[in-house]
């Protein structure tokens, strides 16, 4: 459909005498489609891969992790390309490749706690501003 519309536009332009500039329109459309594809799918995927790689490089002993298979455990040993985790109350140790780590639950919990603390601090600041405004208003009323 787009191709037919484009051909009709090119035929009309060619019959009107302006044919040289219109030869580049299909090329521009193809380039535009590649640019859109890059920004919609390729760029976000590379960003996610970079974040996952950073997560795997920042693992520390004692972190609670979840693997891509759904196994949850605490890291007890870190090697170059693998980690050893302890799972469950019976402390079964498993060797897992680094690329199999999906999430670092310890880091996620820390981030959540930091966000909650920041939100609480904002609420306290808001309450302090409200109290200050009330005290100024009451002082002003007393002066009158």
N, C-alpha and C positions, 0 to 999 in steps of 0.2 A: 504494500500500500504506500509506504513512504517512498519506495523506489519509483513507483509509477508517478506519484505527485512530483518528485524531483525531476524525472524525465520530462514531464509536461512543462515544468518551469524552465528547464534547460532548452527545450524545443522552442518555447515562446521567446526566450531571450535570444536564441540563435537566429530566429527569423526576424527579430527586431534589430539585429546587427551587433549586439554586445556579447560575443561569444567567448572571448579570451578570458575574461574574469570569471565566467560561469564554469569553466572547466575545473576550477579548484574547489567548487562547492562540495562535490562528493568526498574529496580528500579531507576537507575541513570537517565534514560530518563524521568520518571514520576516526579522525584524530580526537574529535570531541567525545565520541563514544568511549575511546580508550581512557581519556582523562576522567570521565564520569565513573567508569569501572574501577579505576585506580582509587579514587577517593571514596567510593562506596564499599569496596570489598578488600582490596589489597592493603591499603594503608592501615585500616583498623586491625586487620589480622596481624600485621607486623608489630603493631603496638602491643597487642595481647601477648604475642610470643616474647617480646622483650620484657614485659612485666613478669611472665612466668619464669623466664630465665633468671631474672633478678631475684624472684622469690626463692628459687632453688639454690642460688648462690649464697643467700643470706640465712640459710638454715643454721641453727645453733643447737648444741646439746641441751636437752630438756624441753625443746619445743614440741608441742602437740601437733601432729600432722594427720592429714587424711590422704590416702593414695587414690589413684584413679580407679582402683578396684573397690574402693569403699572401706579399706582397712584403716582403722584409727590406731595411733600409737604414739609413744613418746620416744624421741631420738636419744639413743644412748652412745652411739659411736658414729662419727662422720669420716668417711674415706673419700678419696678423690672422685670416684664415679658411683659410689653406693653409700647407703646409710644402713645402720642397724637400729631397728625400733623394737620397743617392748610393748606388747599388747595385752590387755586384760589384767585381771587380778592375779592370774597365775604367772605373770611375767614371761610369757613366751617371747623369745627373741626371733625376729625375722630380718633377713637381709633384703633390702629393696633398692632398686636403682634410683638415682636422683631424678631422672626424667619421669618417674612414676608418681612423684609427689604432686598432688593437685592443689591442696590448700595448707597453709600454716595457720592452724586454729589459734595458736598463742598470739601471733601477730594480729589476727583478726579481732581477738578479744581485747588486746591492748588498744587498737584503733577505735573500737567501739567505746571503751572506757574513756579515752581521750575526748571523743566527740561528746559524750554525756557530760564530762567535766566542763567542756567549753560551753555547752548549752546552759548548764547550771550557773556558770560565771556570768553569762549574758543576762540570765534572769535576775541574778542578784544585782547586777549593775542597773538593770531597768527598774527594779524595786527601789534602789537607792536614789535614782533620779526622781522617781515619783514622790518619795518621802521628802526630798530636798525641795521640790516644787511646792509641796503642801506646806512645808515650814516657811518658805518665803511668802507664800500667799497669806498665811496666818499672821506673820510678822507685819505684813503690809496692812492687813485689816486692823491690827492692834494700833499701828501708828496713826491711823485715820481716826 
